[in-house]
Amino acid sequence: MPQKTEVDIALEMYESVMQSEDKQRRLRSSTFWGLFNVKARQKKLVDRIEALISEQGLRISVKSGATLGEESSSDWILLSLKLTTPKPKESDEPLERSKWPSQDWFEMLRTRDFESEREVEAYFIAPLLEKLSYDYDDIVIGYGVEIFKGVQKTKAEADFVIFNGRERTKENILLVVEAKKSDKGINVDHIGQARSYAQELFPACYIVSNGQQIIVFQFNGGLAPDERVLELERSELEQRWEELFKYVSKEATLQRKEWMQKKIASMKAN
C-alpha cells in the first residue's frame, strides 16, 4: 500500500472536519505531528504543513495560544473550517446623524466614574445599548444560562442578553454583553466567560466591557474560531462611534444573525 503524502493527510483532515457535527476537529499535538511523521518541528516544515492545511480550506490554531510548532506535545491542535464572515458594509455615505448621540451624551459617558460592576452595567452599558437602537423589550439583565465547567454543567448568569423583541428564544438572541469593574483590566478569563455564554446562546456578537474598554467579538457558531473585530477605549467612543454602530447596532446584529443561521443550516445540509 503506497505511503500517504502530506497532501493526502491534509485532505483526510478536511474530510473529518466536514463530517463532524460542529465542523471542527481537535488533535493532541503529538498525534497531529505524528500523522505527518514529523519528529523535528523545523520552521520550514511547519510552515509547509500549515500552508497545506490552509489550502484545504481549514483554519489551524493551538488551544493554548502558542505558536504552531512550538506548543507542547500535550497541547491541542484545533482544526476548523475557514469562514469568510461578512464585514460591516463600507459606504461613501456617513452614518445618519439621527444615529449619532449628542456631544453632551458622549461627554457624560467619557467623564463618569463607575464605582462597581453594577454601575458599569447601569450607567455605561445600558445607555450604550439604547443608543445602538435596542429597545426596552429587547434587553434582559441577568439572564440565566447553563455553561460547562470541565465536564460539569453549572448555572450562571449573563449580565446582558439582547433579543430581537420579546420572544425569548435562542433564534432571537442577537448580543451578549459581559460587564466588569472599571478598576480591573479585561483579561483572558473575562473573555472566556463571555465566550462560554455565547457558545450556549448563539448570539451574532458578544461584548466585554469594564466601562473603560469595549471589546467586540463576532461569534461564528462553532464553524470557526470567534473573531475579535473591534477594541476601543471609552475616550475613543465618539471618534469611533460609526465603527461600533456598524458592528453591534440592532440592524447590524440582525443581519449577521440571519447570515449565521443560513450558514449553519447550509453546513449541516452538506
N, C-alpha and C positions, 0 to 999 in steps of 0.2 A: 504493500500500500504506500503510495507516494506521500512524503512528508508534507504537512500543511505549510503553506507560505504565510508570511506576516499578513498579506492581503486577505488570505482565506480566514485567518483568525479574526481579523478586524471585521470581516463580513459576518462571521458567525456571532460576534458580539452585537452587531447591529440587529441581526435576526432575533437574538434572545431578548433585546430591549423591546423590539416591536411586538414580540409575543407576550411580554409581561403586561399585567393589567394596568400598572401605573406608568408604563413606558420608561422604566428605569431599571438599572441593574447595579448591584454593588458587589465588589470582589475584594478580598483581602489583597493587600499589595503583593504579598509573596505569591499568591495564586495568579494574580494578573501578570506579573513579570514571568512567572513560570510557564504560562501558556505561550509566551513569545520566546521561551528558552533563553531569557536574559539572566545572566549571572552577575555581570558588572554593569551598572547603570551609567554608562558613559553618555555625556550630554548629546552627542550626535545621534546615538542610538535612541535615546529617549525622545528627542525631537522628531525623529523619523516615525516612530510608533505613534506619537501624538498626532502627527500630520495624517497618518493612515486612518486613525480613528476619526479625525475631523472630516476626512474625505468621504467617510461612510455616512456622514450626517449626524454624528454623535458629538456631544459635549463631554469632556472628561475633566474631573476635578478630584481633589483629595479632601476627605472629610475633615481632617484636622486643620486644613488651610495651608499645609506645607506645599512647597513647590514639587510638581510631579517629578519623580525620580529621586527626590531627596527625603521622601517620607519613610517612616519606619515600616518594617515588614508586616507588622500587625495592624497598620493603618488601613483605612478603607479607600478604595478607588471607586468613584461614583461615575456611572455612565448614564447619560440621558439624551433624549433627542434634542438636537438643536432646534430652537424655536425662534422664528422671526416674529417678534411681537410688534404690534402696531405702536408707533410713537405718536405723540401729540401732533396734530396736523399743523404744518407751518403755513402761515398766511401772511400775505402782504398787508392785510388789514389788522390794525391793532385791536386788542380786546376792547369790546364796547365799554364806554365809560360807566354805564349802568352796573357793570360787573366789577367795578373798582370801588373799594371802600373809600371813605373820605380821608383826607390827610390827618384830621383830628383823630380818627379811629386808629390809623397806623401809629400815630404819636402816643396814644393811650396805651396800645399794646407794647410799644417799644420801651416805655418808661415804667410800666407797672412792675412791682415786686411781688413775687409769689413765695409765701412762707411755708407751703406744704404742697403735697401732690394734689390734694383736693382743690387747692386754689389754682393750680395749673389747669386742672380739668374745668373748673367753673369760669375762670377769668381769662383763659387763653384758648383752650381747645374748643369750648362751646361757642364763643364768639367767632372763632375761625370757621367752624362748620357752617354757621349761619351765613357768613359772607361767601362761602363756597357753594351756596344755593341749596343746602339741605334744609328741609322743613322740620318743624317740631315733630311731626308724626314719623319721620324717618329715623329719629335718633333714640337709641336705647342706651342708658347709662347703667353700667354694672350688669352686663349680660352673662348669664350662666353658660358655661361651656365645659365639656369633659375633654381633658387632654391626657396624653400618655406621658408618664414619667417612668422611664425604663420600660418595663413590660406591663406596668400597672396603670389603669385609668384612674384619674383623680378629678374632682370637681374644682373648677377655677372660675374666675370672673374677669371677663374682658372689660376694660374701662369704658370704651365706647364701641358699639356695633351699629353701623349705619345701614339702613334698609332703604329700599325703594317703596316708600309708603308704609302702611300699617300692617301689611301681611308679613308675619314673622317666619318666613321660610328661608332655607338656605339659598334657594334660587334667587331670592330678592336681596341678599346681602351684598352691599357694594364696597364697604370700607370698614376696617378695624383700626382703632386708634388706641395705643398704649401710652399712658402718661407716667412721667417720673418726676421726682422732686428737682427743683431748679439747681439746688446746690450740689447735684451729682451729675457727672457727665454720663452720656449714653454709652453703655458698654455692650459686649457681645451677649451677655446674659439677658439684658433688656430686649435686644433684638430677637434673640432666640425665643423669648416668651411671646412676643408678638407673632413670630412665625408659627409657633405651636398653635396659637389661636386660629391663624389663617389656614393652617392645614386641616383644621376641623370645620371651619366655617366657609371656606372658599370665597373670599371677597375678591374684588377686582384688584385692590391695592391694600396695603397696610402702612400705618404711620407710627413712628415712635417719636415722642417729643417730651422734653423736660421744661418747656417754656422758654428755653434759650436756643435750642436746636430743633430743627424739624428734619427727620429723615424719612424718605418715602421709598417704599418697595413695591414693585409690581409683582403680584402673585401669579405664578404660572401653572397652577392647578396640578402640580406634580409632573407635568410634562417636561419641565426643565427647571434648573435652579432659579429661584426668585432673583429679580434684578433690583439692585439699589440704583434708582433712577434720579434721585434728587436729594440734595442735602443743603440746607441753608441755615444761617443764623437768624435769630429774631430781628437783629438790626438790619438784615437784608430783605425783610418781608415786603416792604413797599417796592423796592427796586426789582424784586423777582416775583411779584405777585402774578403776573401773566403766566410765568412758567409753572408756578404752583397750581394755578387755576386750570391749566391745560392738562395736568396730570390727575388731579384729585377733586375737581368740582363734580357736582352731581352729573352733569352732562357727560363729562369725561369718563367717570366710573361706570355709568350706564352703558356707554359704547363699548368699553373694554370688557365688561361682564358679558355682554352679548357675544362679543368675539370669542371669549374664552369658552363659553358654553358650546358654541358651534365647533370650536377646535377640539374640545374633549369628546363631543359626540362623534366627530369625524374620525378621531383616533380609535375610538372604541369600535367603530363600524369596520375599520380596515383589519 
